[in-house]
Amino acid sequence: MKLWRNFYQNKFRILKPTLIVKKSVYDFIIKTTKESPDVETGGILMGHDKEPLTVHVTHASLPGPNAFHSATKFVRDTEYCSKILLEHYNNFGVDYVGEWHSHIVPLHGMSTGDYLTVGSIMNDPDYKFNAFAVIVAVLKKDEVNLIGYVSSNRYIQNVGITIEDD
């Protein structure tokens, strides 16, 4: 044990994935989810991936007018979200850091399709993410529970969401 304290403890750093979300974004996702009780909805998350495995979300988008919505599937309007991202980048200096979407069926976490989507994003050579966030908004009756994930190119970790005041 003494060897660990004297040598290894200073050599290794334990990285814990962290997801920080502005309160206004947190409330926006809940409100938007409640406004779509019959079909899934979602959008992109914007902010910064500050340190390795830390995502700070400051803005979120709507799905866009050409998004596909059903009770079990959601595909955002890519053209719309790209336009929103460019506007937010120019106005606030934020970048694309994740995705959010709702589940209206009793699925309390990411689906197989969600895992495949995140895996393809993290392994796409056009993206250079240190970390990528996913927020799943689970709607049950009139209650919304937000479940957070942070992904690297090796894993996806369920994390608590730290709410930051605006």
N, C-alpha and C positions, 0 to 999 in steps of 0.2 A: 504494500500500500504506500509506503514511503517513496518508493521508486516512482509510482504514479504521480504523486503530488509534486515531487521535485523535477520530474522531466516531462512526462506525458501531459499533465494537466495544462501546461503552458503551450503545448504543441497542437492540441486539438480544440476545436470550437464546435459546440453542438449548435446546429442551425435549426431553429424552430420556425416553421411557416407561420406567417402572420398576415391577417387580413384586416385592414383598417378602412372603415366606410364612414363617410360624412353622414351626419344624421339626416340631412335633407335628401340624400340619395336613398338611404334606408327607408325613409318615409315614402319617397316617390315609388319605389319598387312595391311596397305594400299597397299603396293606393292604386297603382296601375294593375296589379294582380286582382284586387277586389273589383275593379271595373270590368274585368274579363272573366266572369265566373264560369262560363260554359266552354271556353277554349283556352289553350295555352297562349301566353304572350311572352314578350321579353325584349331584349335589346343588347347593346354593348355597354361595357364599363370603361370609363376613362379615368386616368390619373397617372400614377407613377409606380414603377417597381423599384423601390428605393434601394434596398440592400438585397443580397441574395435571399430569396424566399419571402420577401415582404412586399405586399401589394397595398398601395394606398389609393382608394377609390374616391374621387372627388365629384364625378359626374356620371350619369347614366342616360341612355337614350330610350326612346320609344321604339317599337319594332319597325315602323315605316309603313307607308300605305300599301305596298305590294308584298307584305309579309304573308306567309302561309300559316294559318291557325287551324288546329283541330283539337279535339279533346285529348289526344295523346301525342301530338307532334307540333312543333313550332319551327319555322325557318324564317329568320329575319330578312328584311329587305336590305340586301347588301349595298345597293347603290345609295339608298337613303342614309344608311349608317355610315358609309364612307364620307358622304357630304357632311353629316353632323360631326364626325371625327375631325375632318379638316377645319371646320369652323371652330371647334373647341381647341384644336391645336393652335390655330392662329390667335384666338382670343385669350386662352388661358395657359397655353404651353403644356397641355396634357396630351397623353398618348393612349392608344388602345391597350388596355391591361386585362380585359376579360369579357365575359358574357354573363348575362342573367336571363333566366326564363322561369316560367311558372309551371307547376304541375297541379292539375285539378283532379286527377285520379289519386287514390291513396298510394303514392310512391314517394316515400320520405327520403329522398336523396337522388343522386344521379342515376340515370337509366343507362343501359348498355350503349344506346346511341349517343348519350352525353359523353361517356368515357371515350368512345371512338372519335367523336368530334374534337375533344380536347387533345387526344393523342395525335391526331392529324395536324392540329394547329401547332403543337409543341415540336413536332418533327418536320414542319414545313421550313425549307431553307430560306424562304422569303421573310420569315419572322425570326427575331433574335430575342426571345423573352428570357429573362432570368427567372421569372415566375409569372404565372397566369392565374387569374382568379375566375371562379365560377360561383354564382349565387343562384341557388334553386329556391324559389318562393313556393311553398306548399300551401295550397288553399284548401281549408276544410271548413265547410259552412261559411262563416264570416270571419274566420281567423286565418291569419297568414303567418307561417313560420319560415324564417329565412335560414337556409343552411349554406354555409360557406365552405369553399374548397380552394386550395392553392396547389398549383401544379408546377413541377419542373419537367425537364425532358425525361426524367426517370420515374416519377411517381406522381400520384394525385393524393393529397392529404386532406381529410375532413378537418376543418379548423373552426374555432369560434370566431364570431365577427365582433371586432372592437368598434363600437360606435363613437365617432368623434364629433364634438359640437362644431357647428358651422362658424 
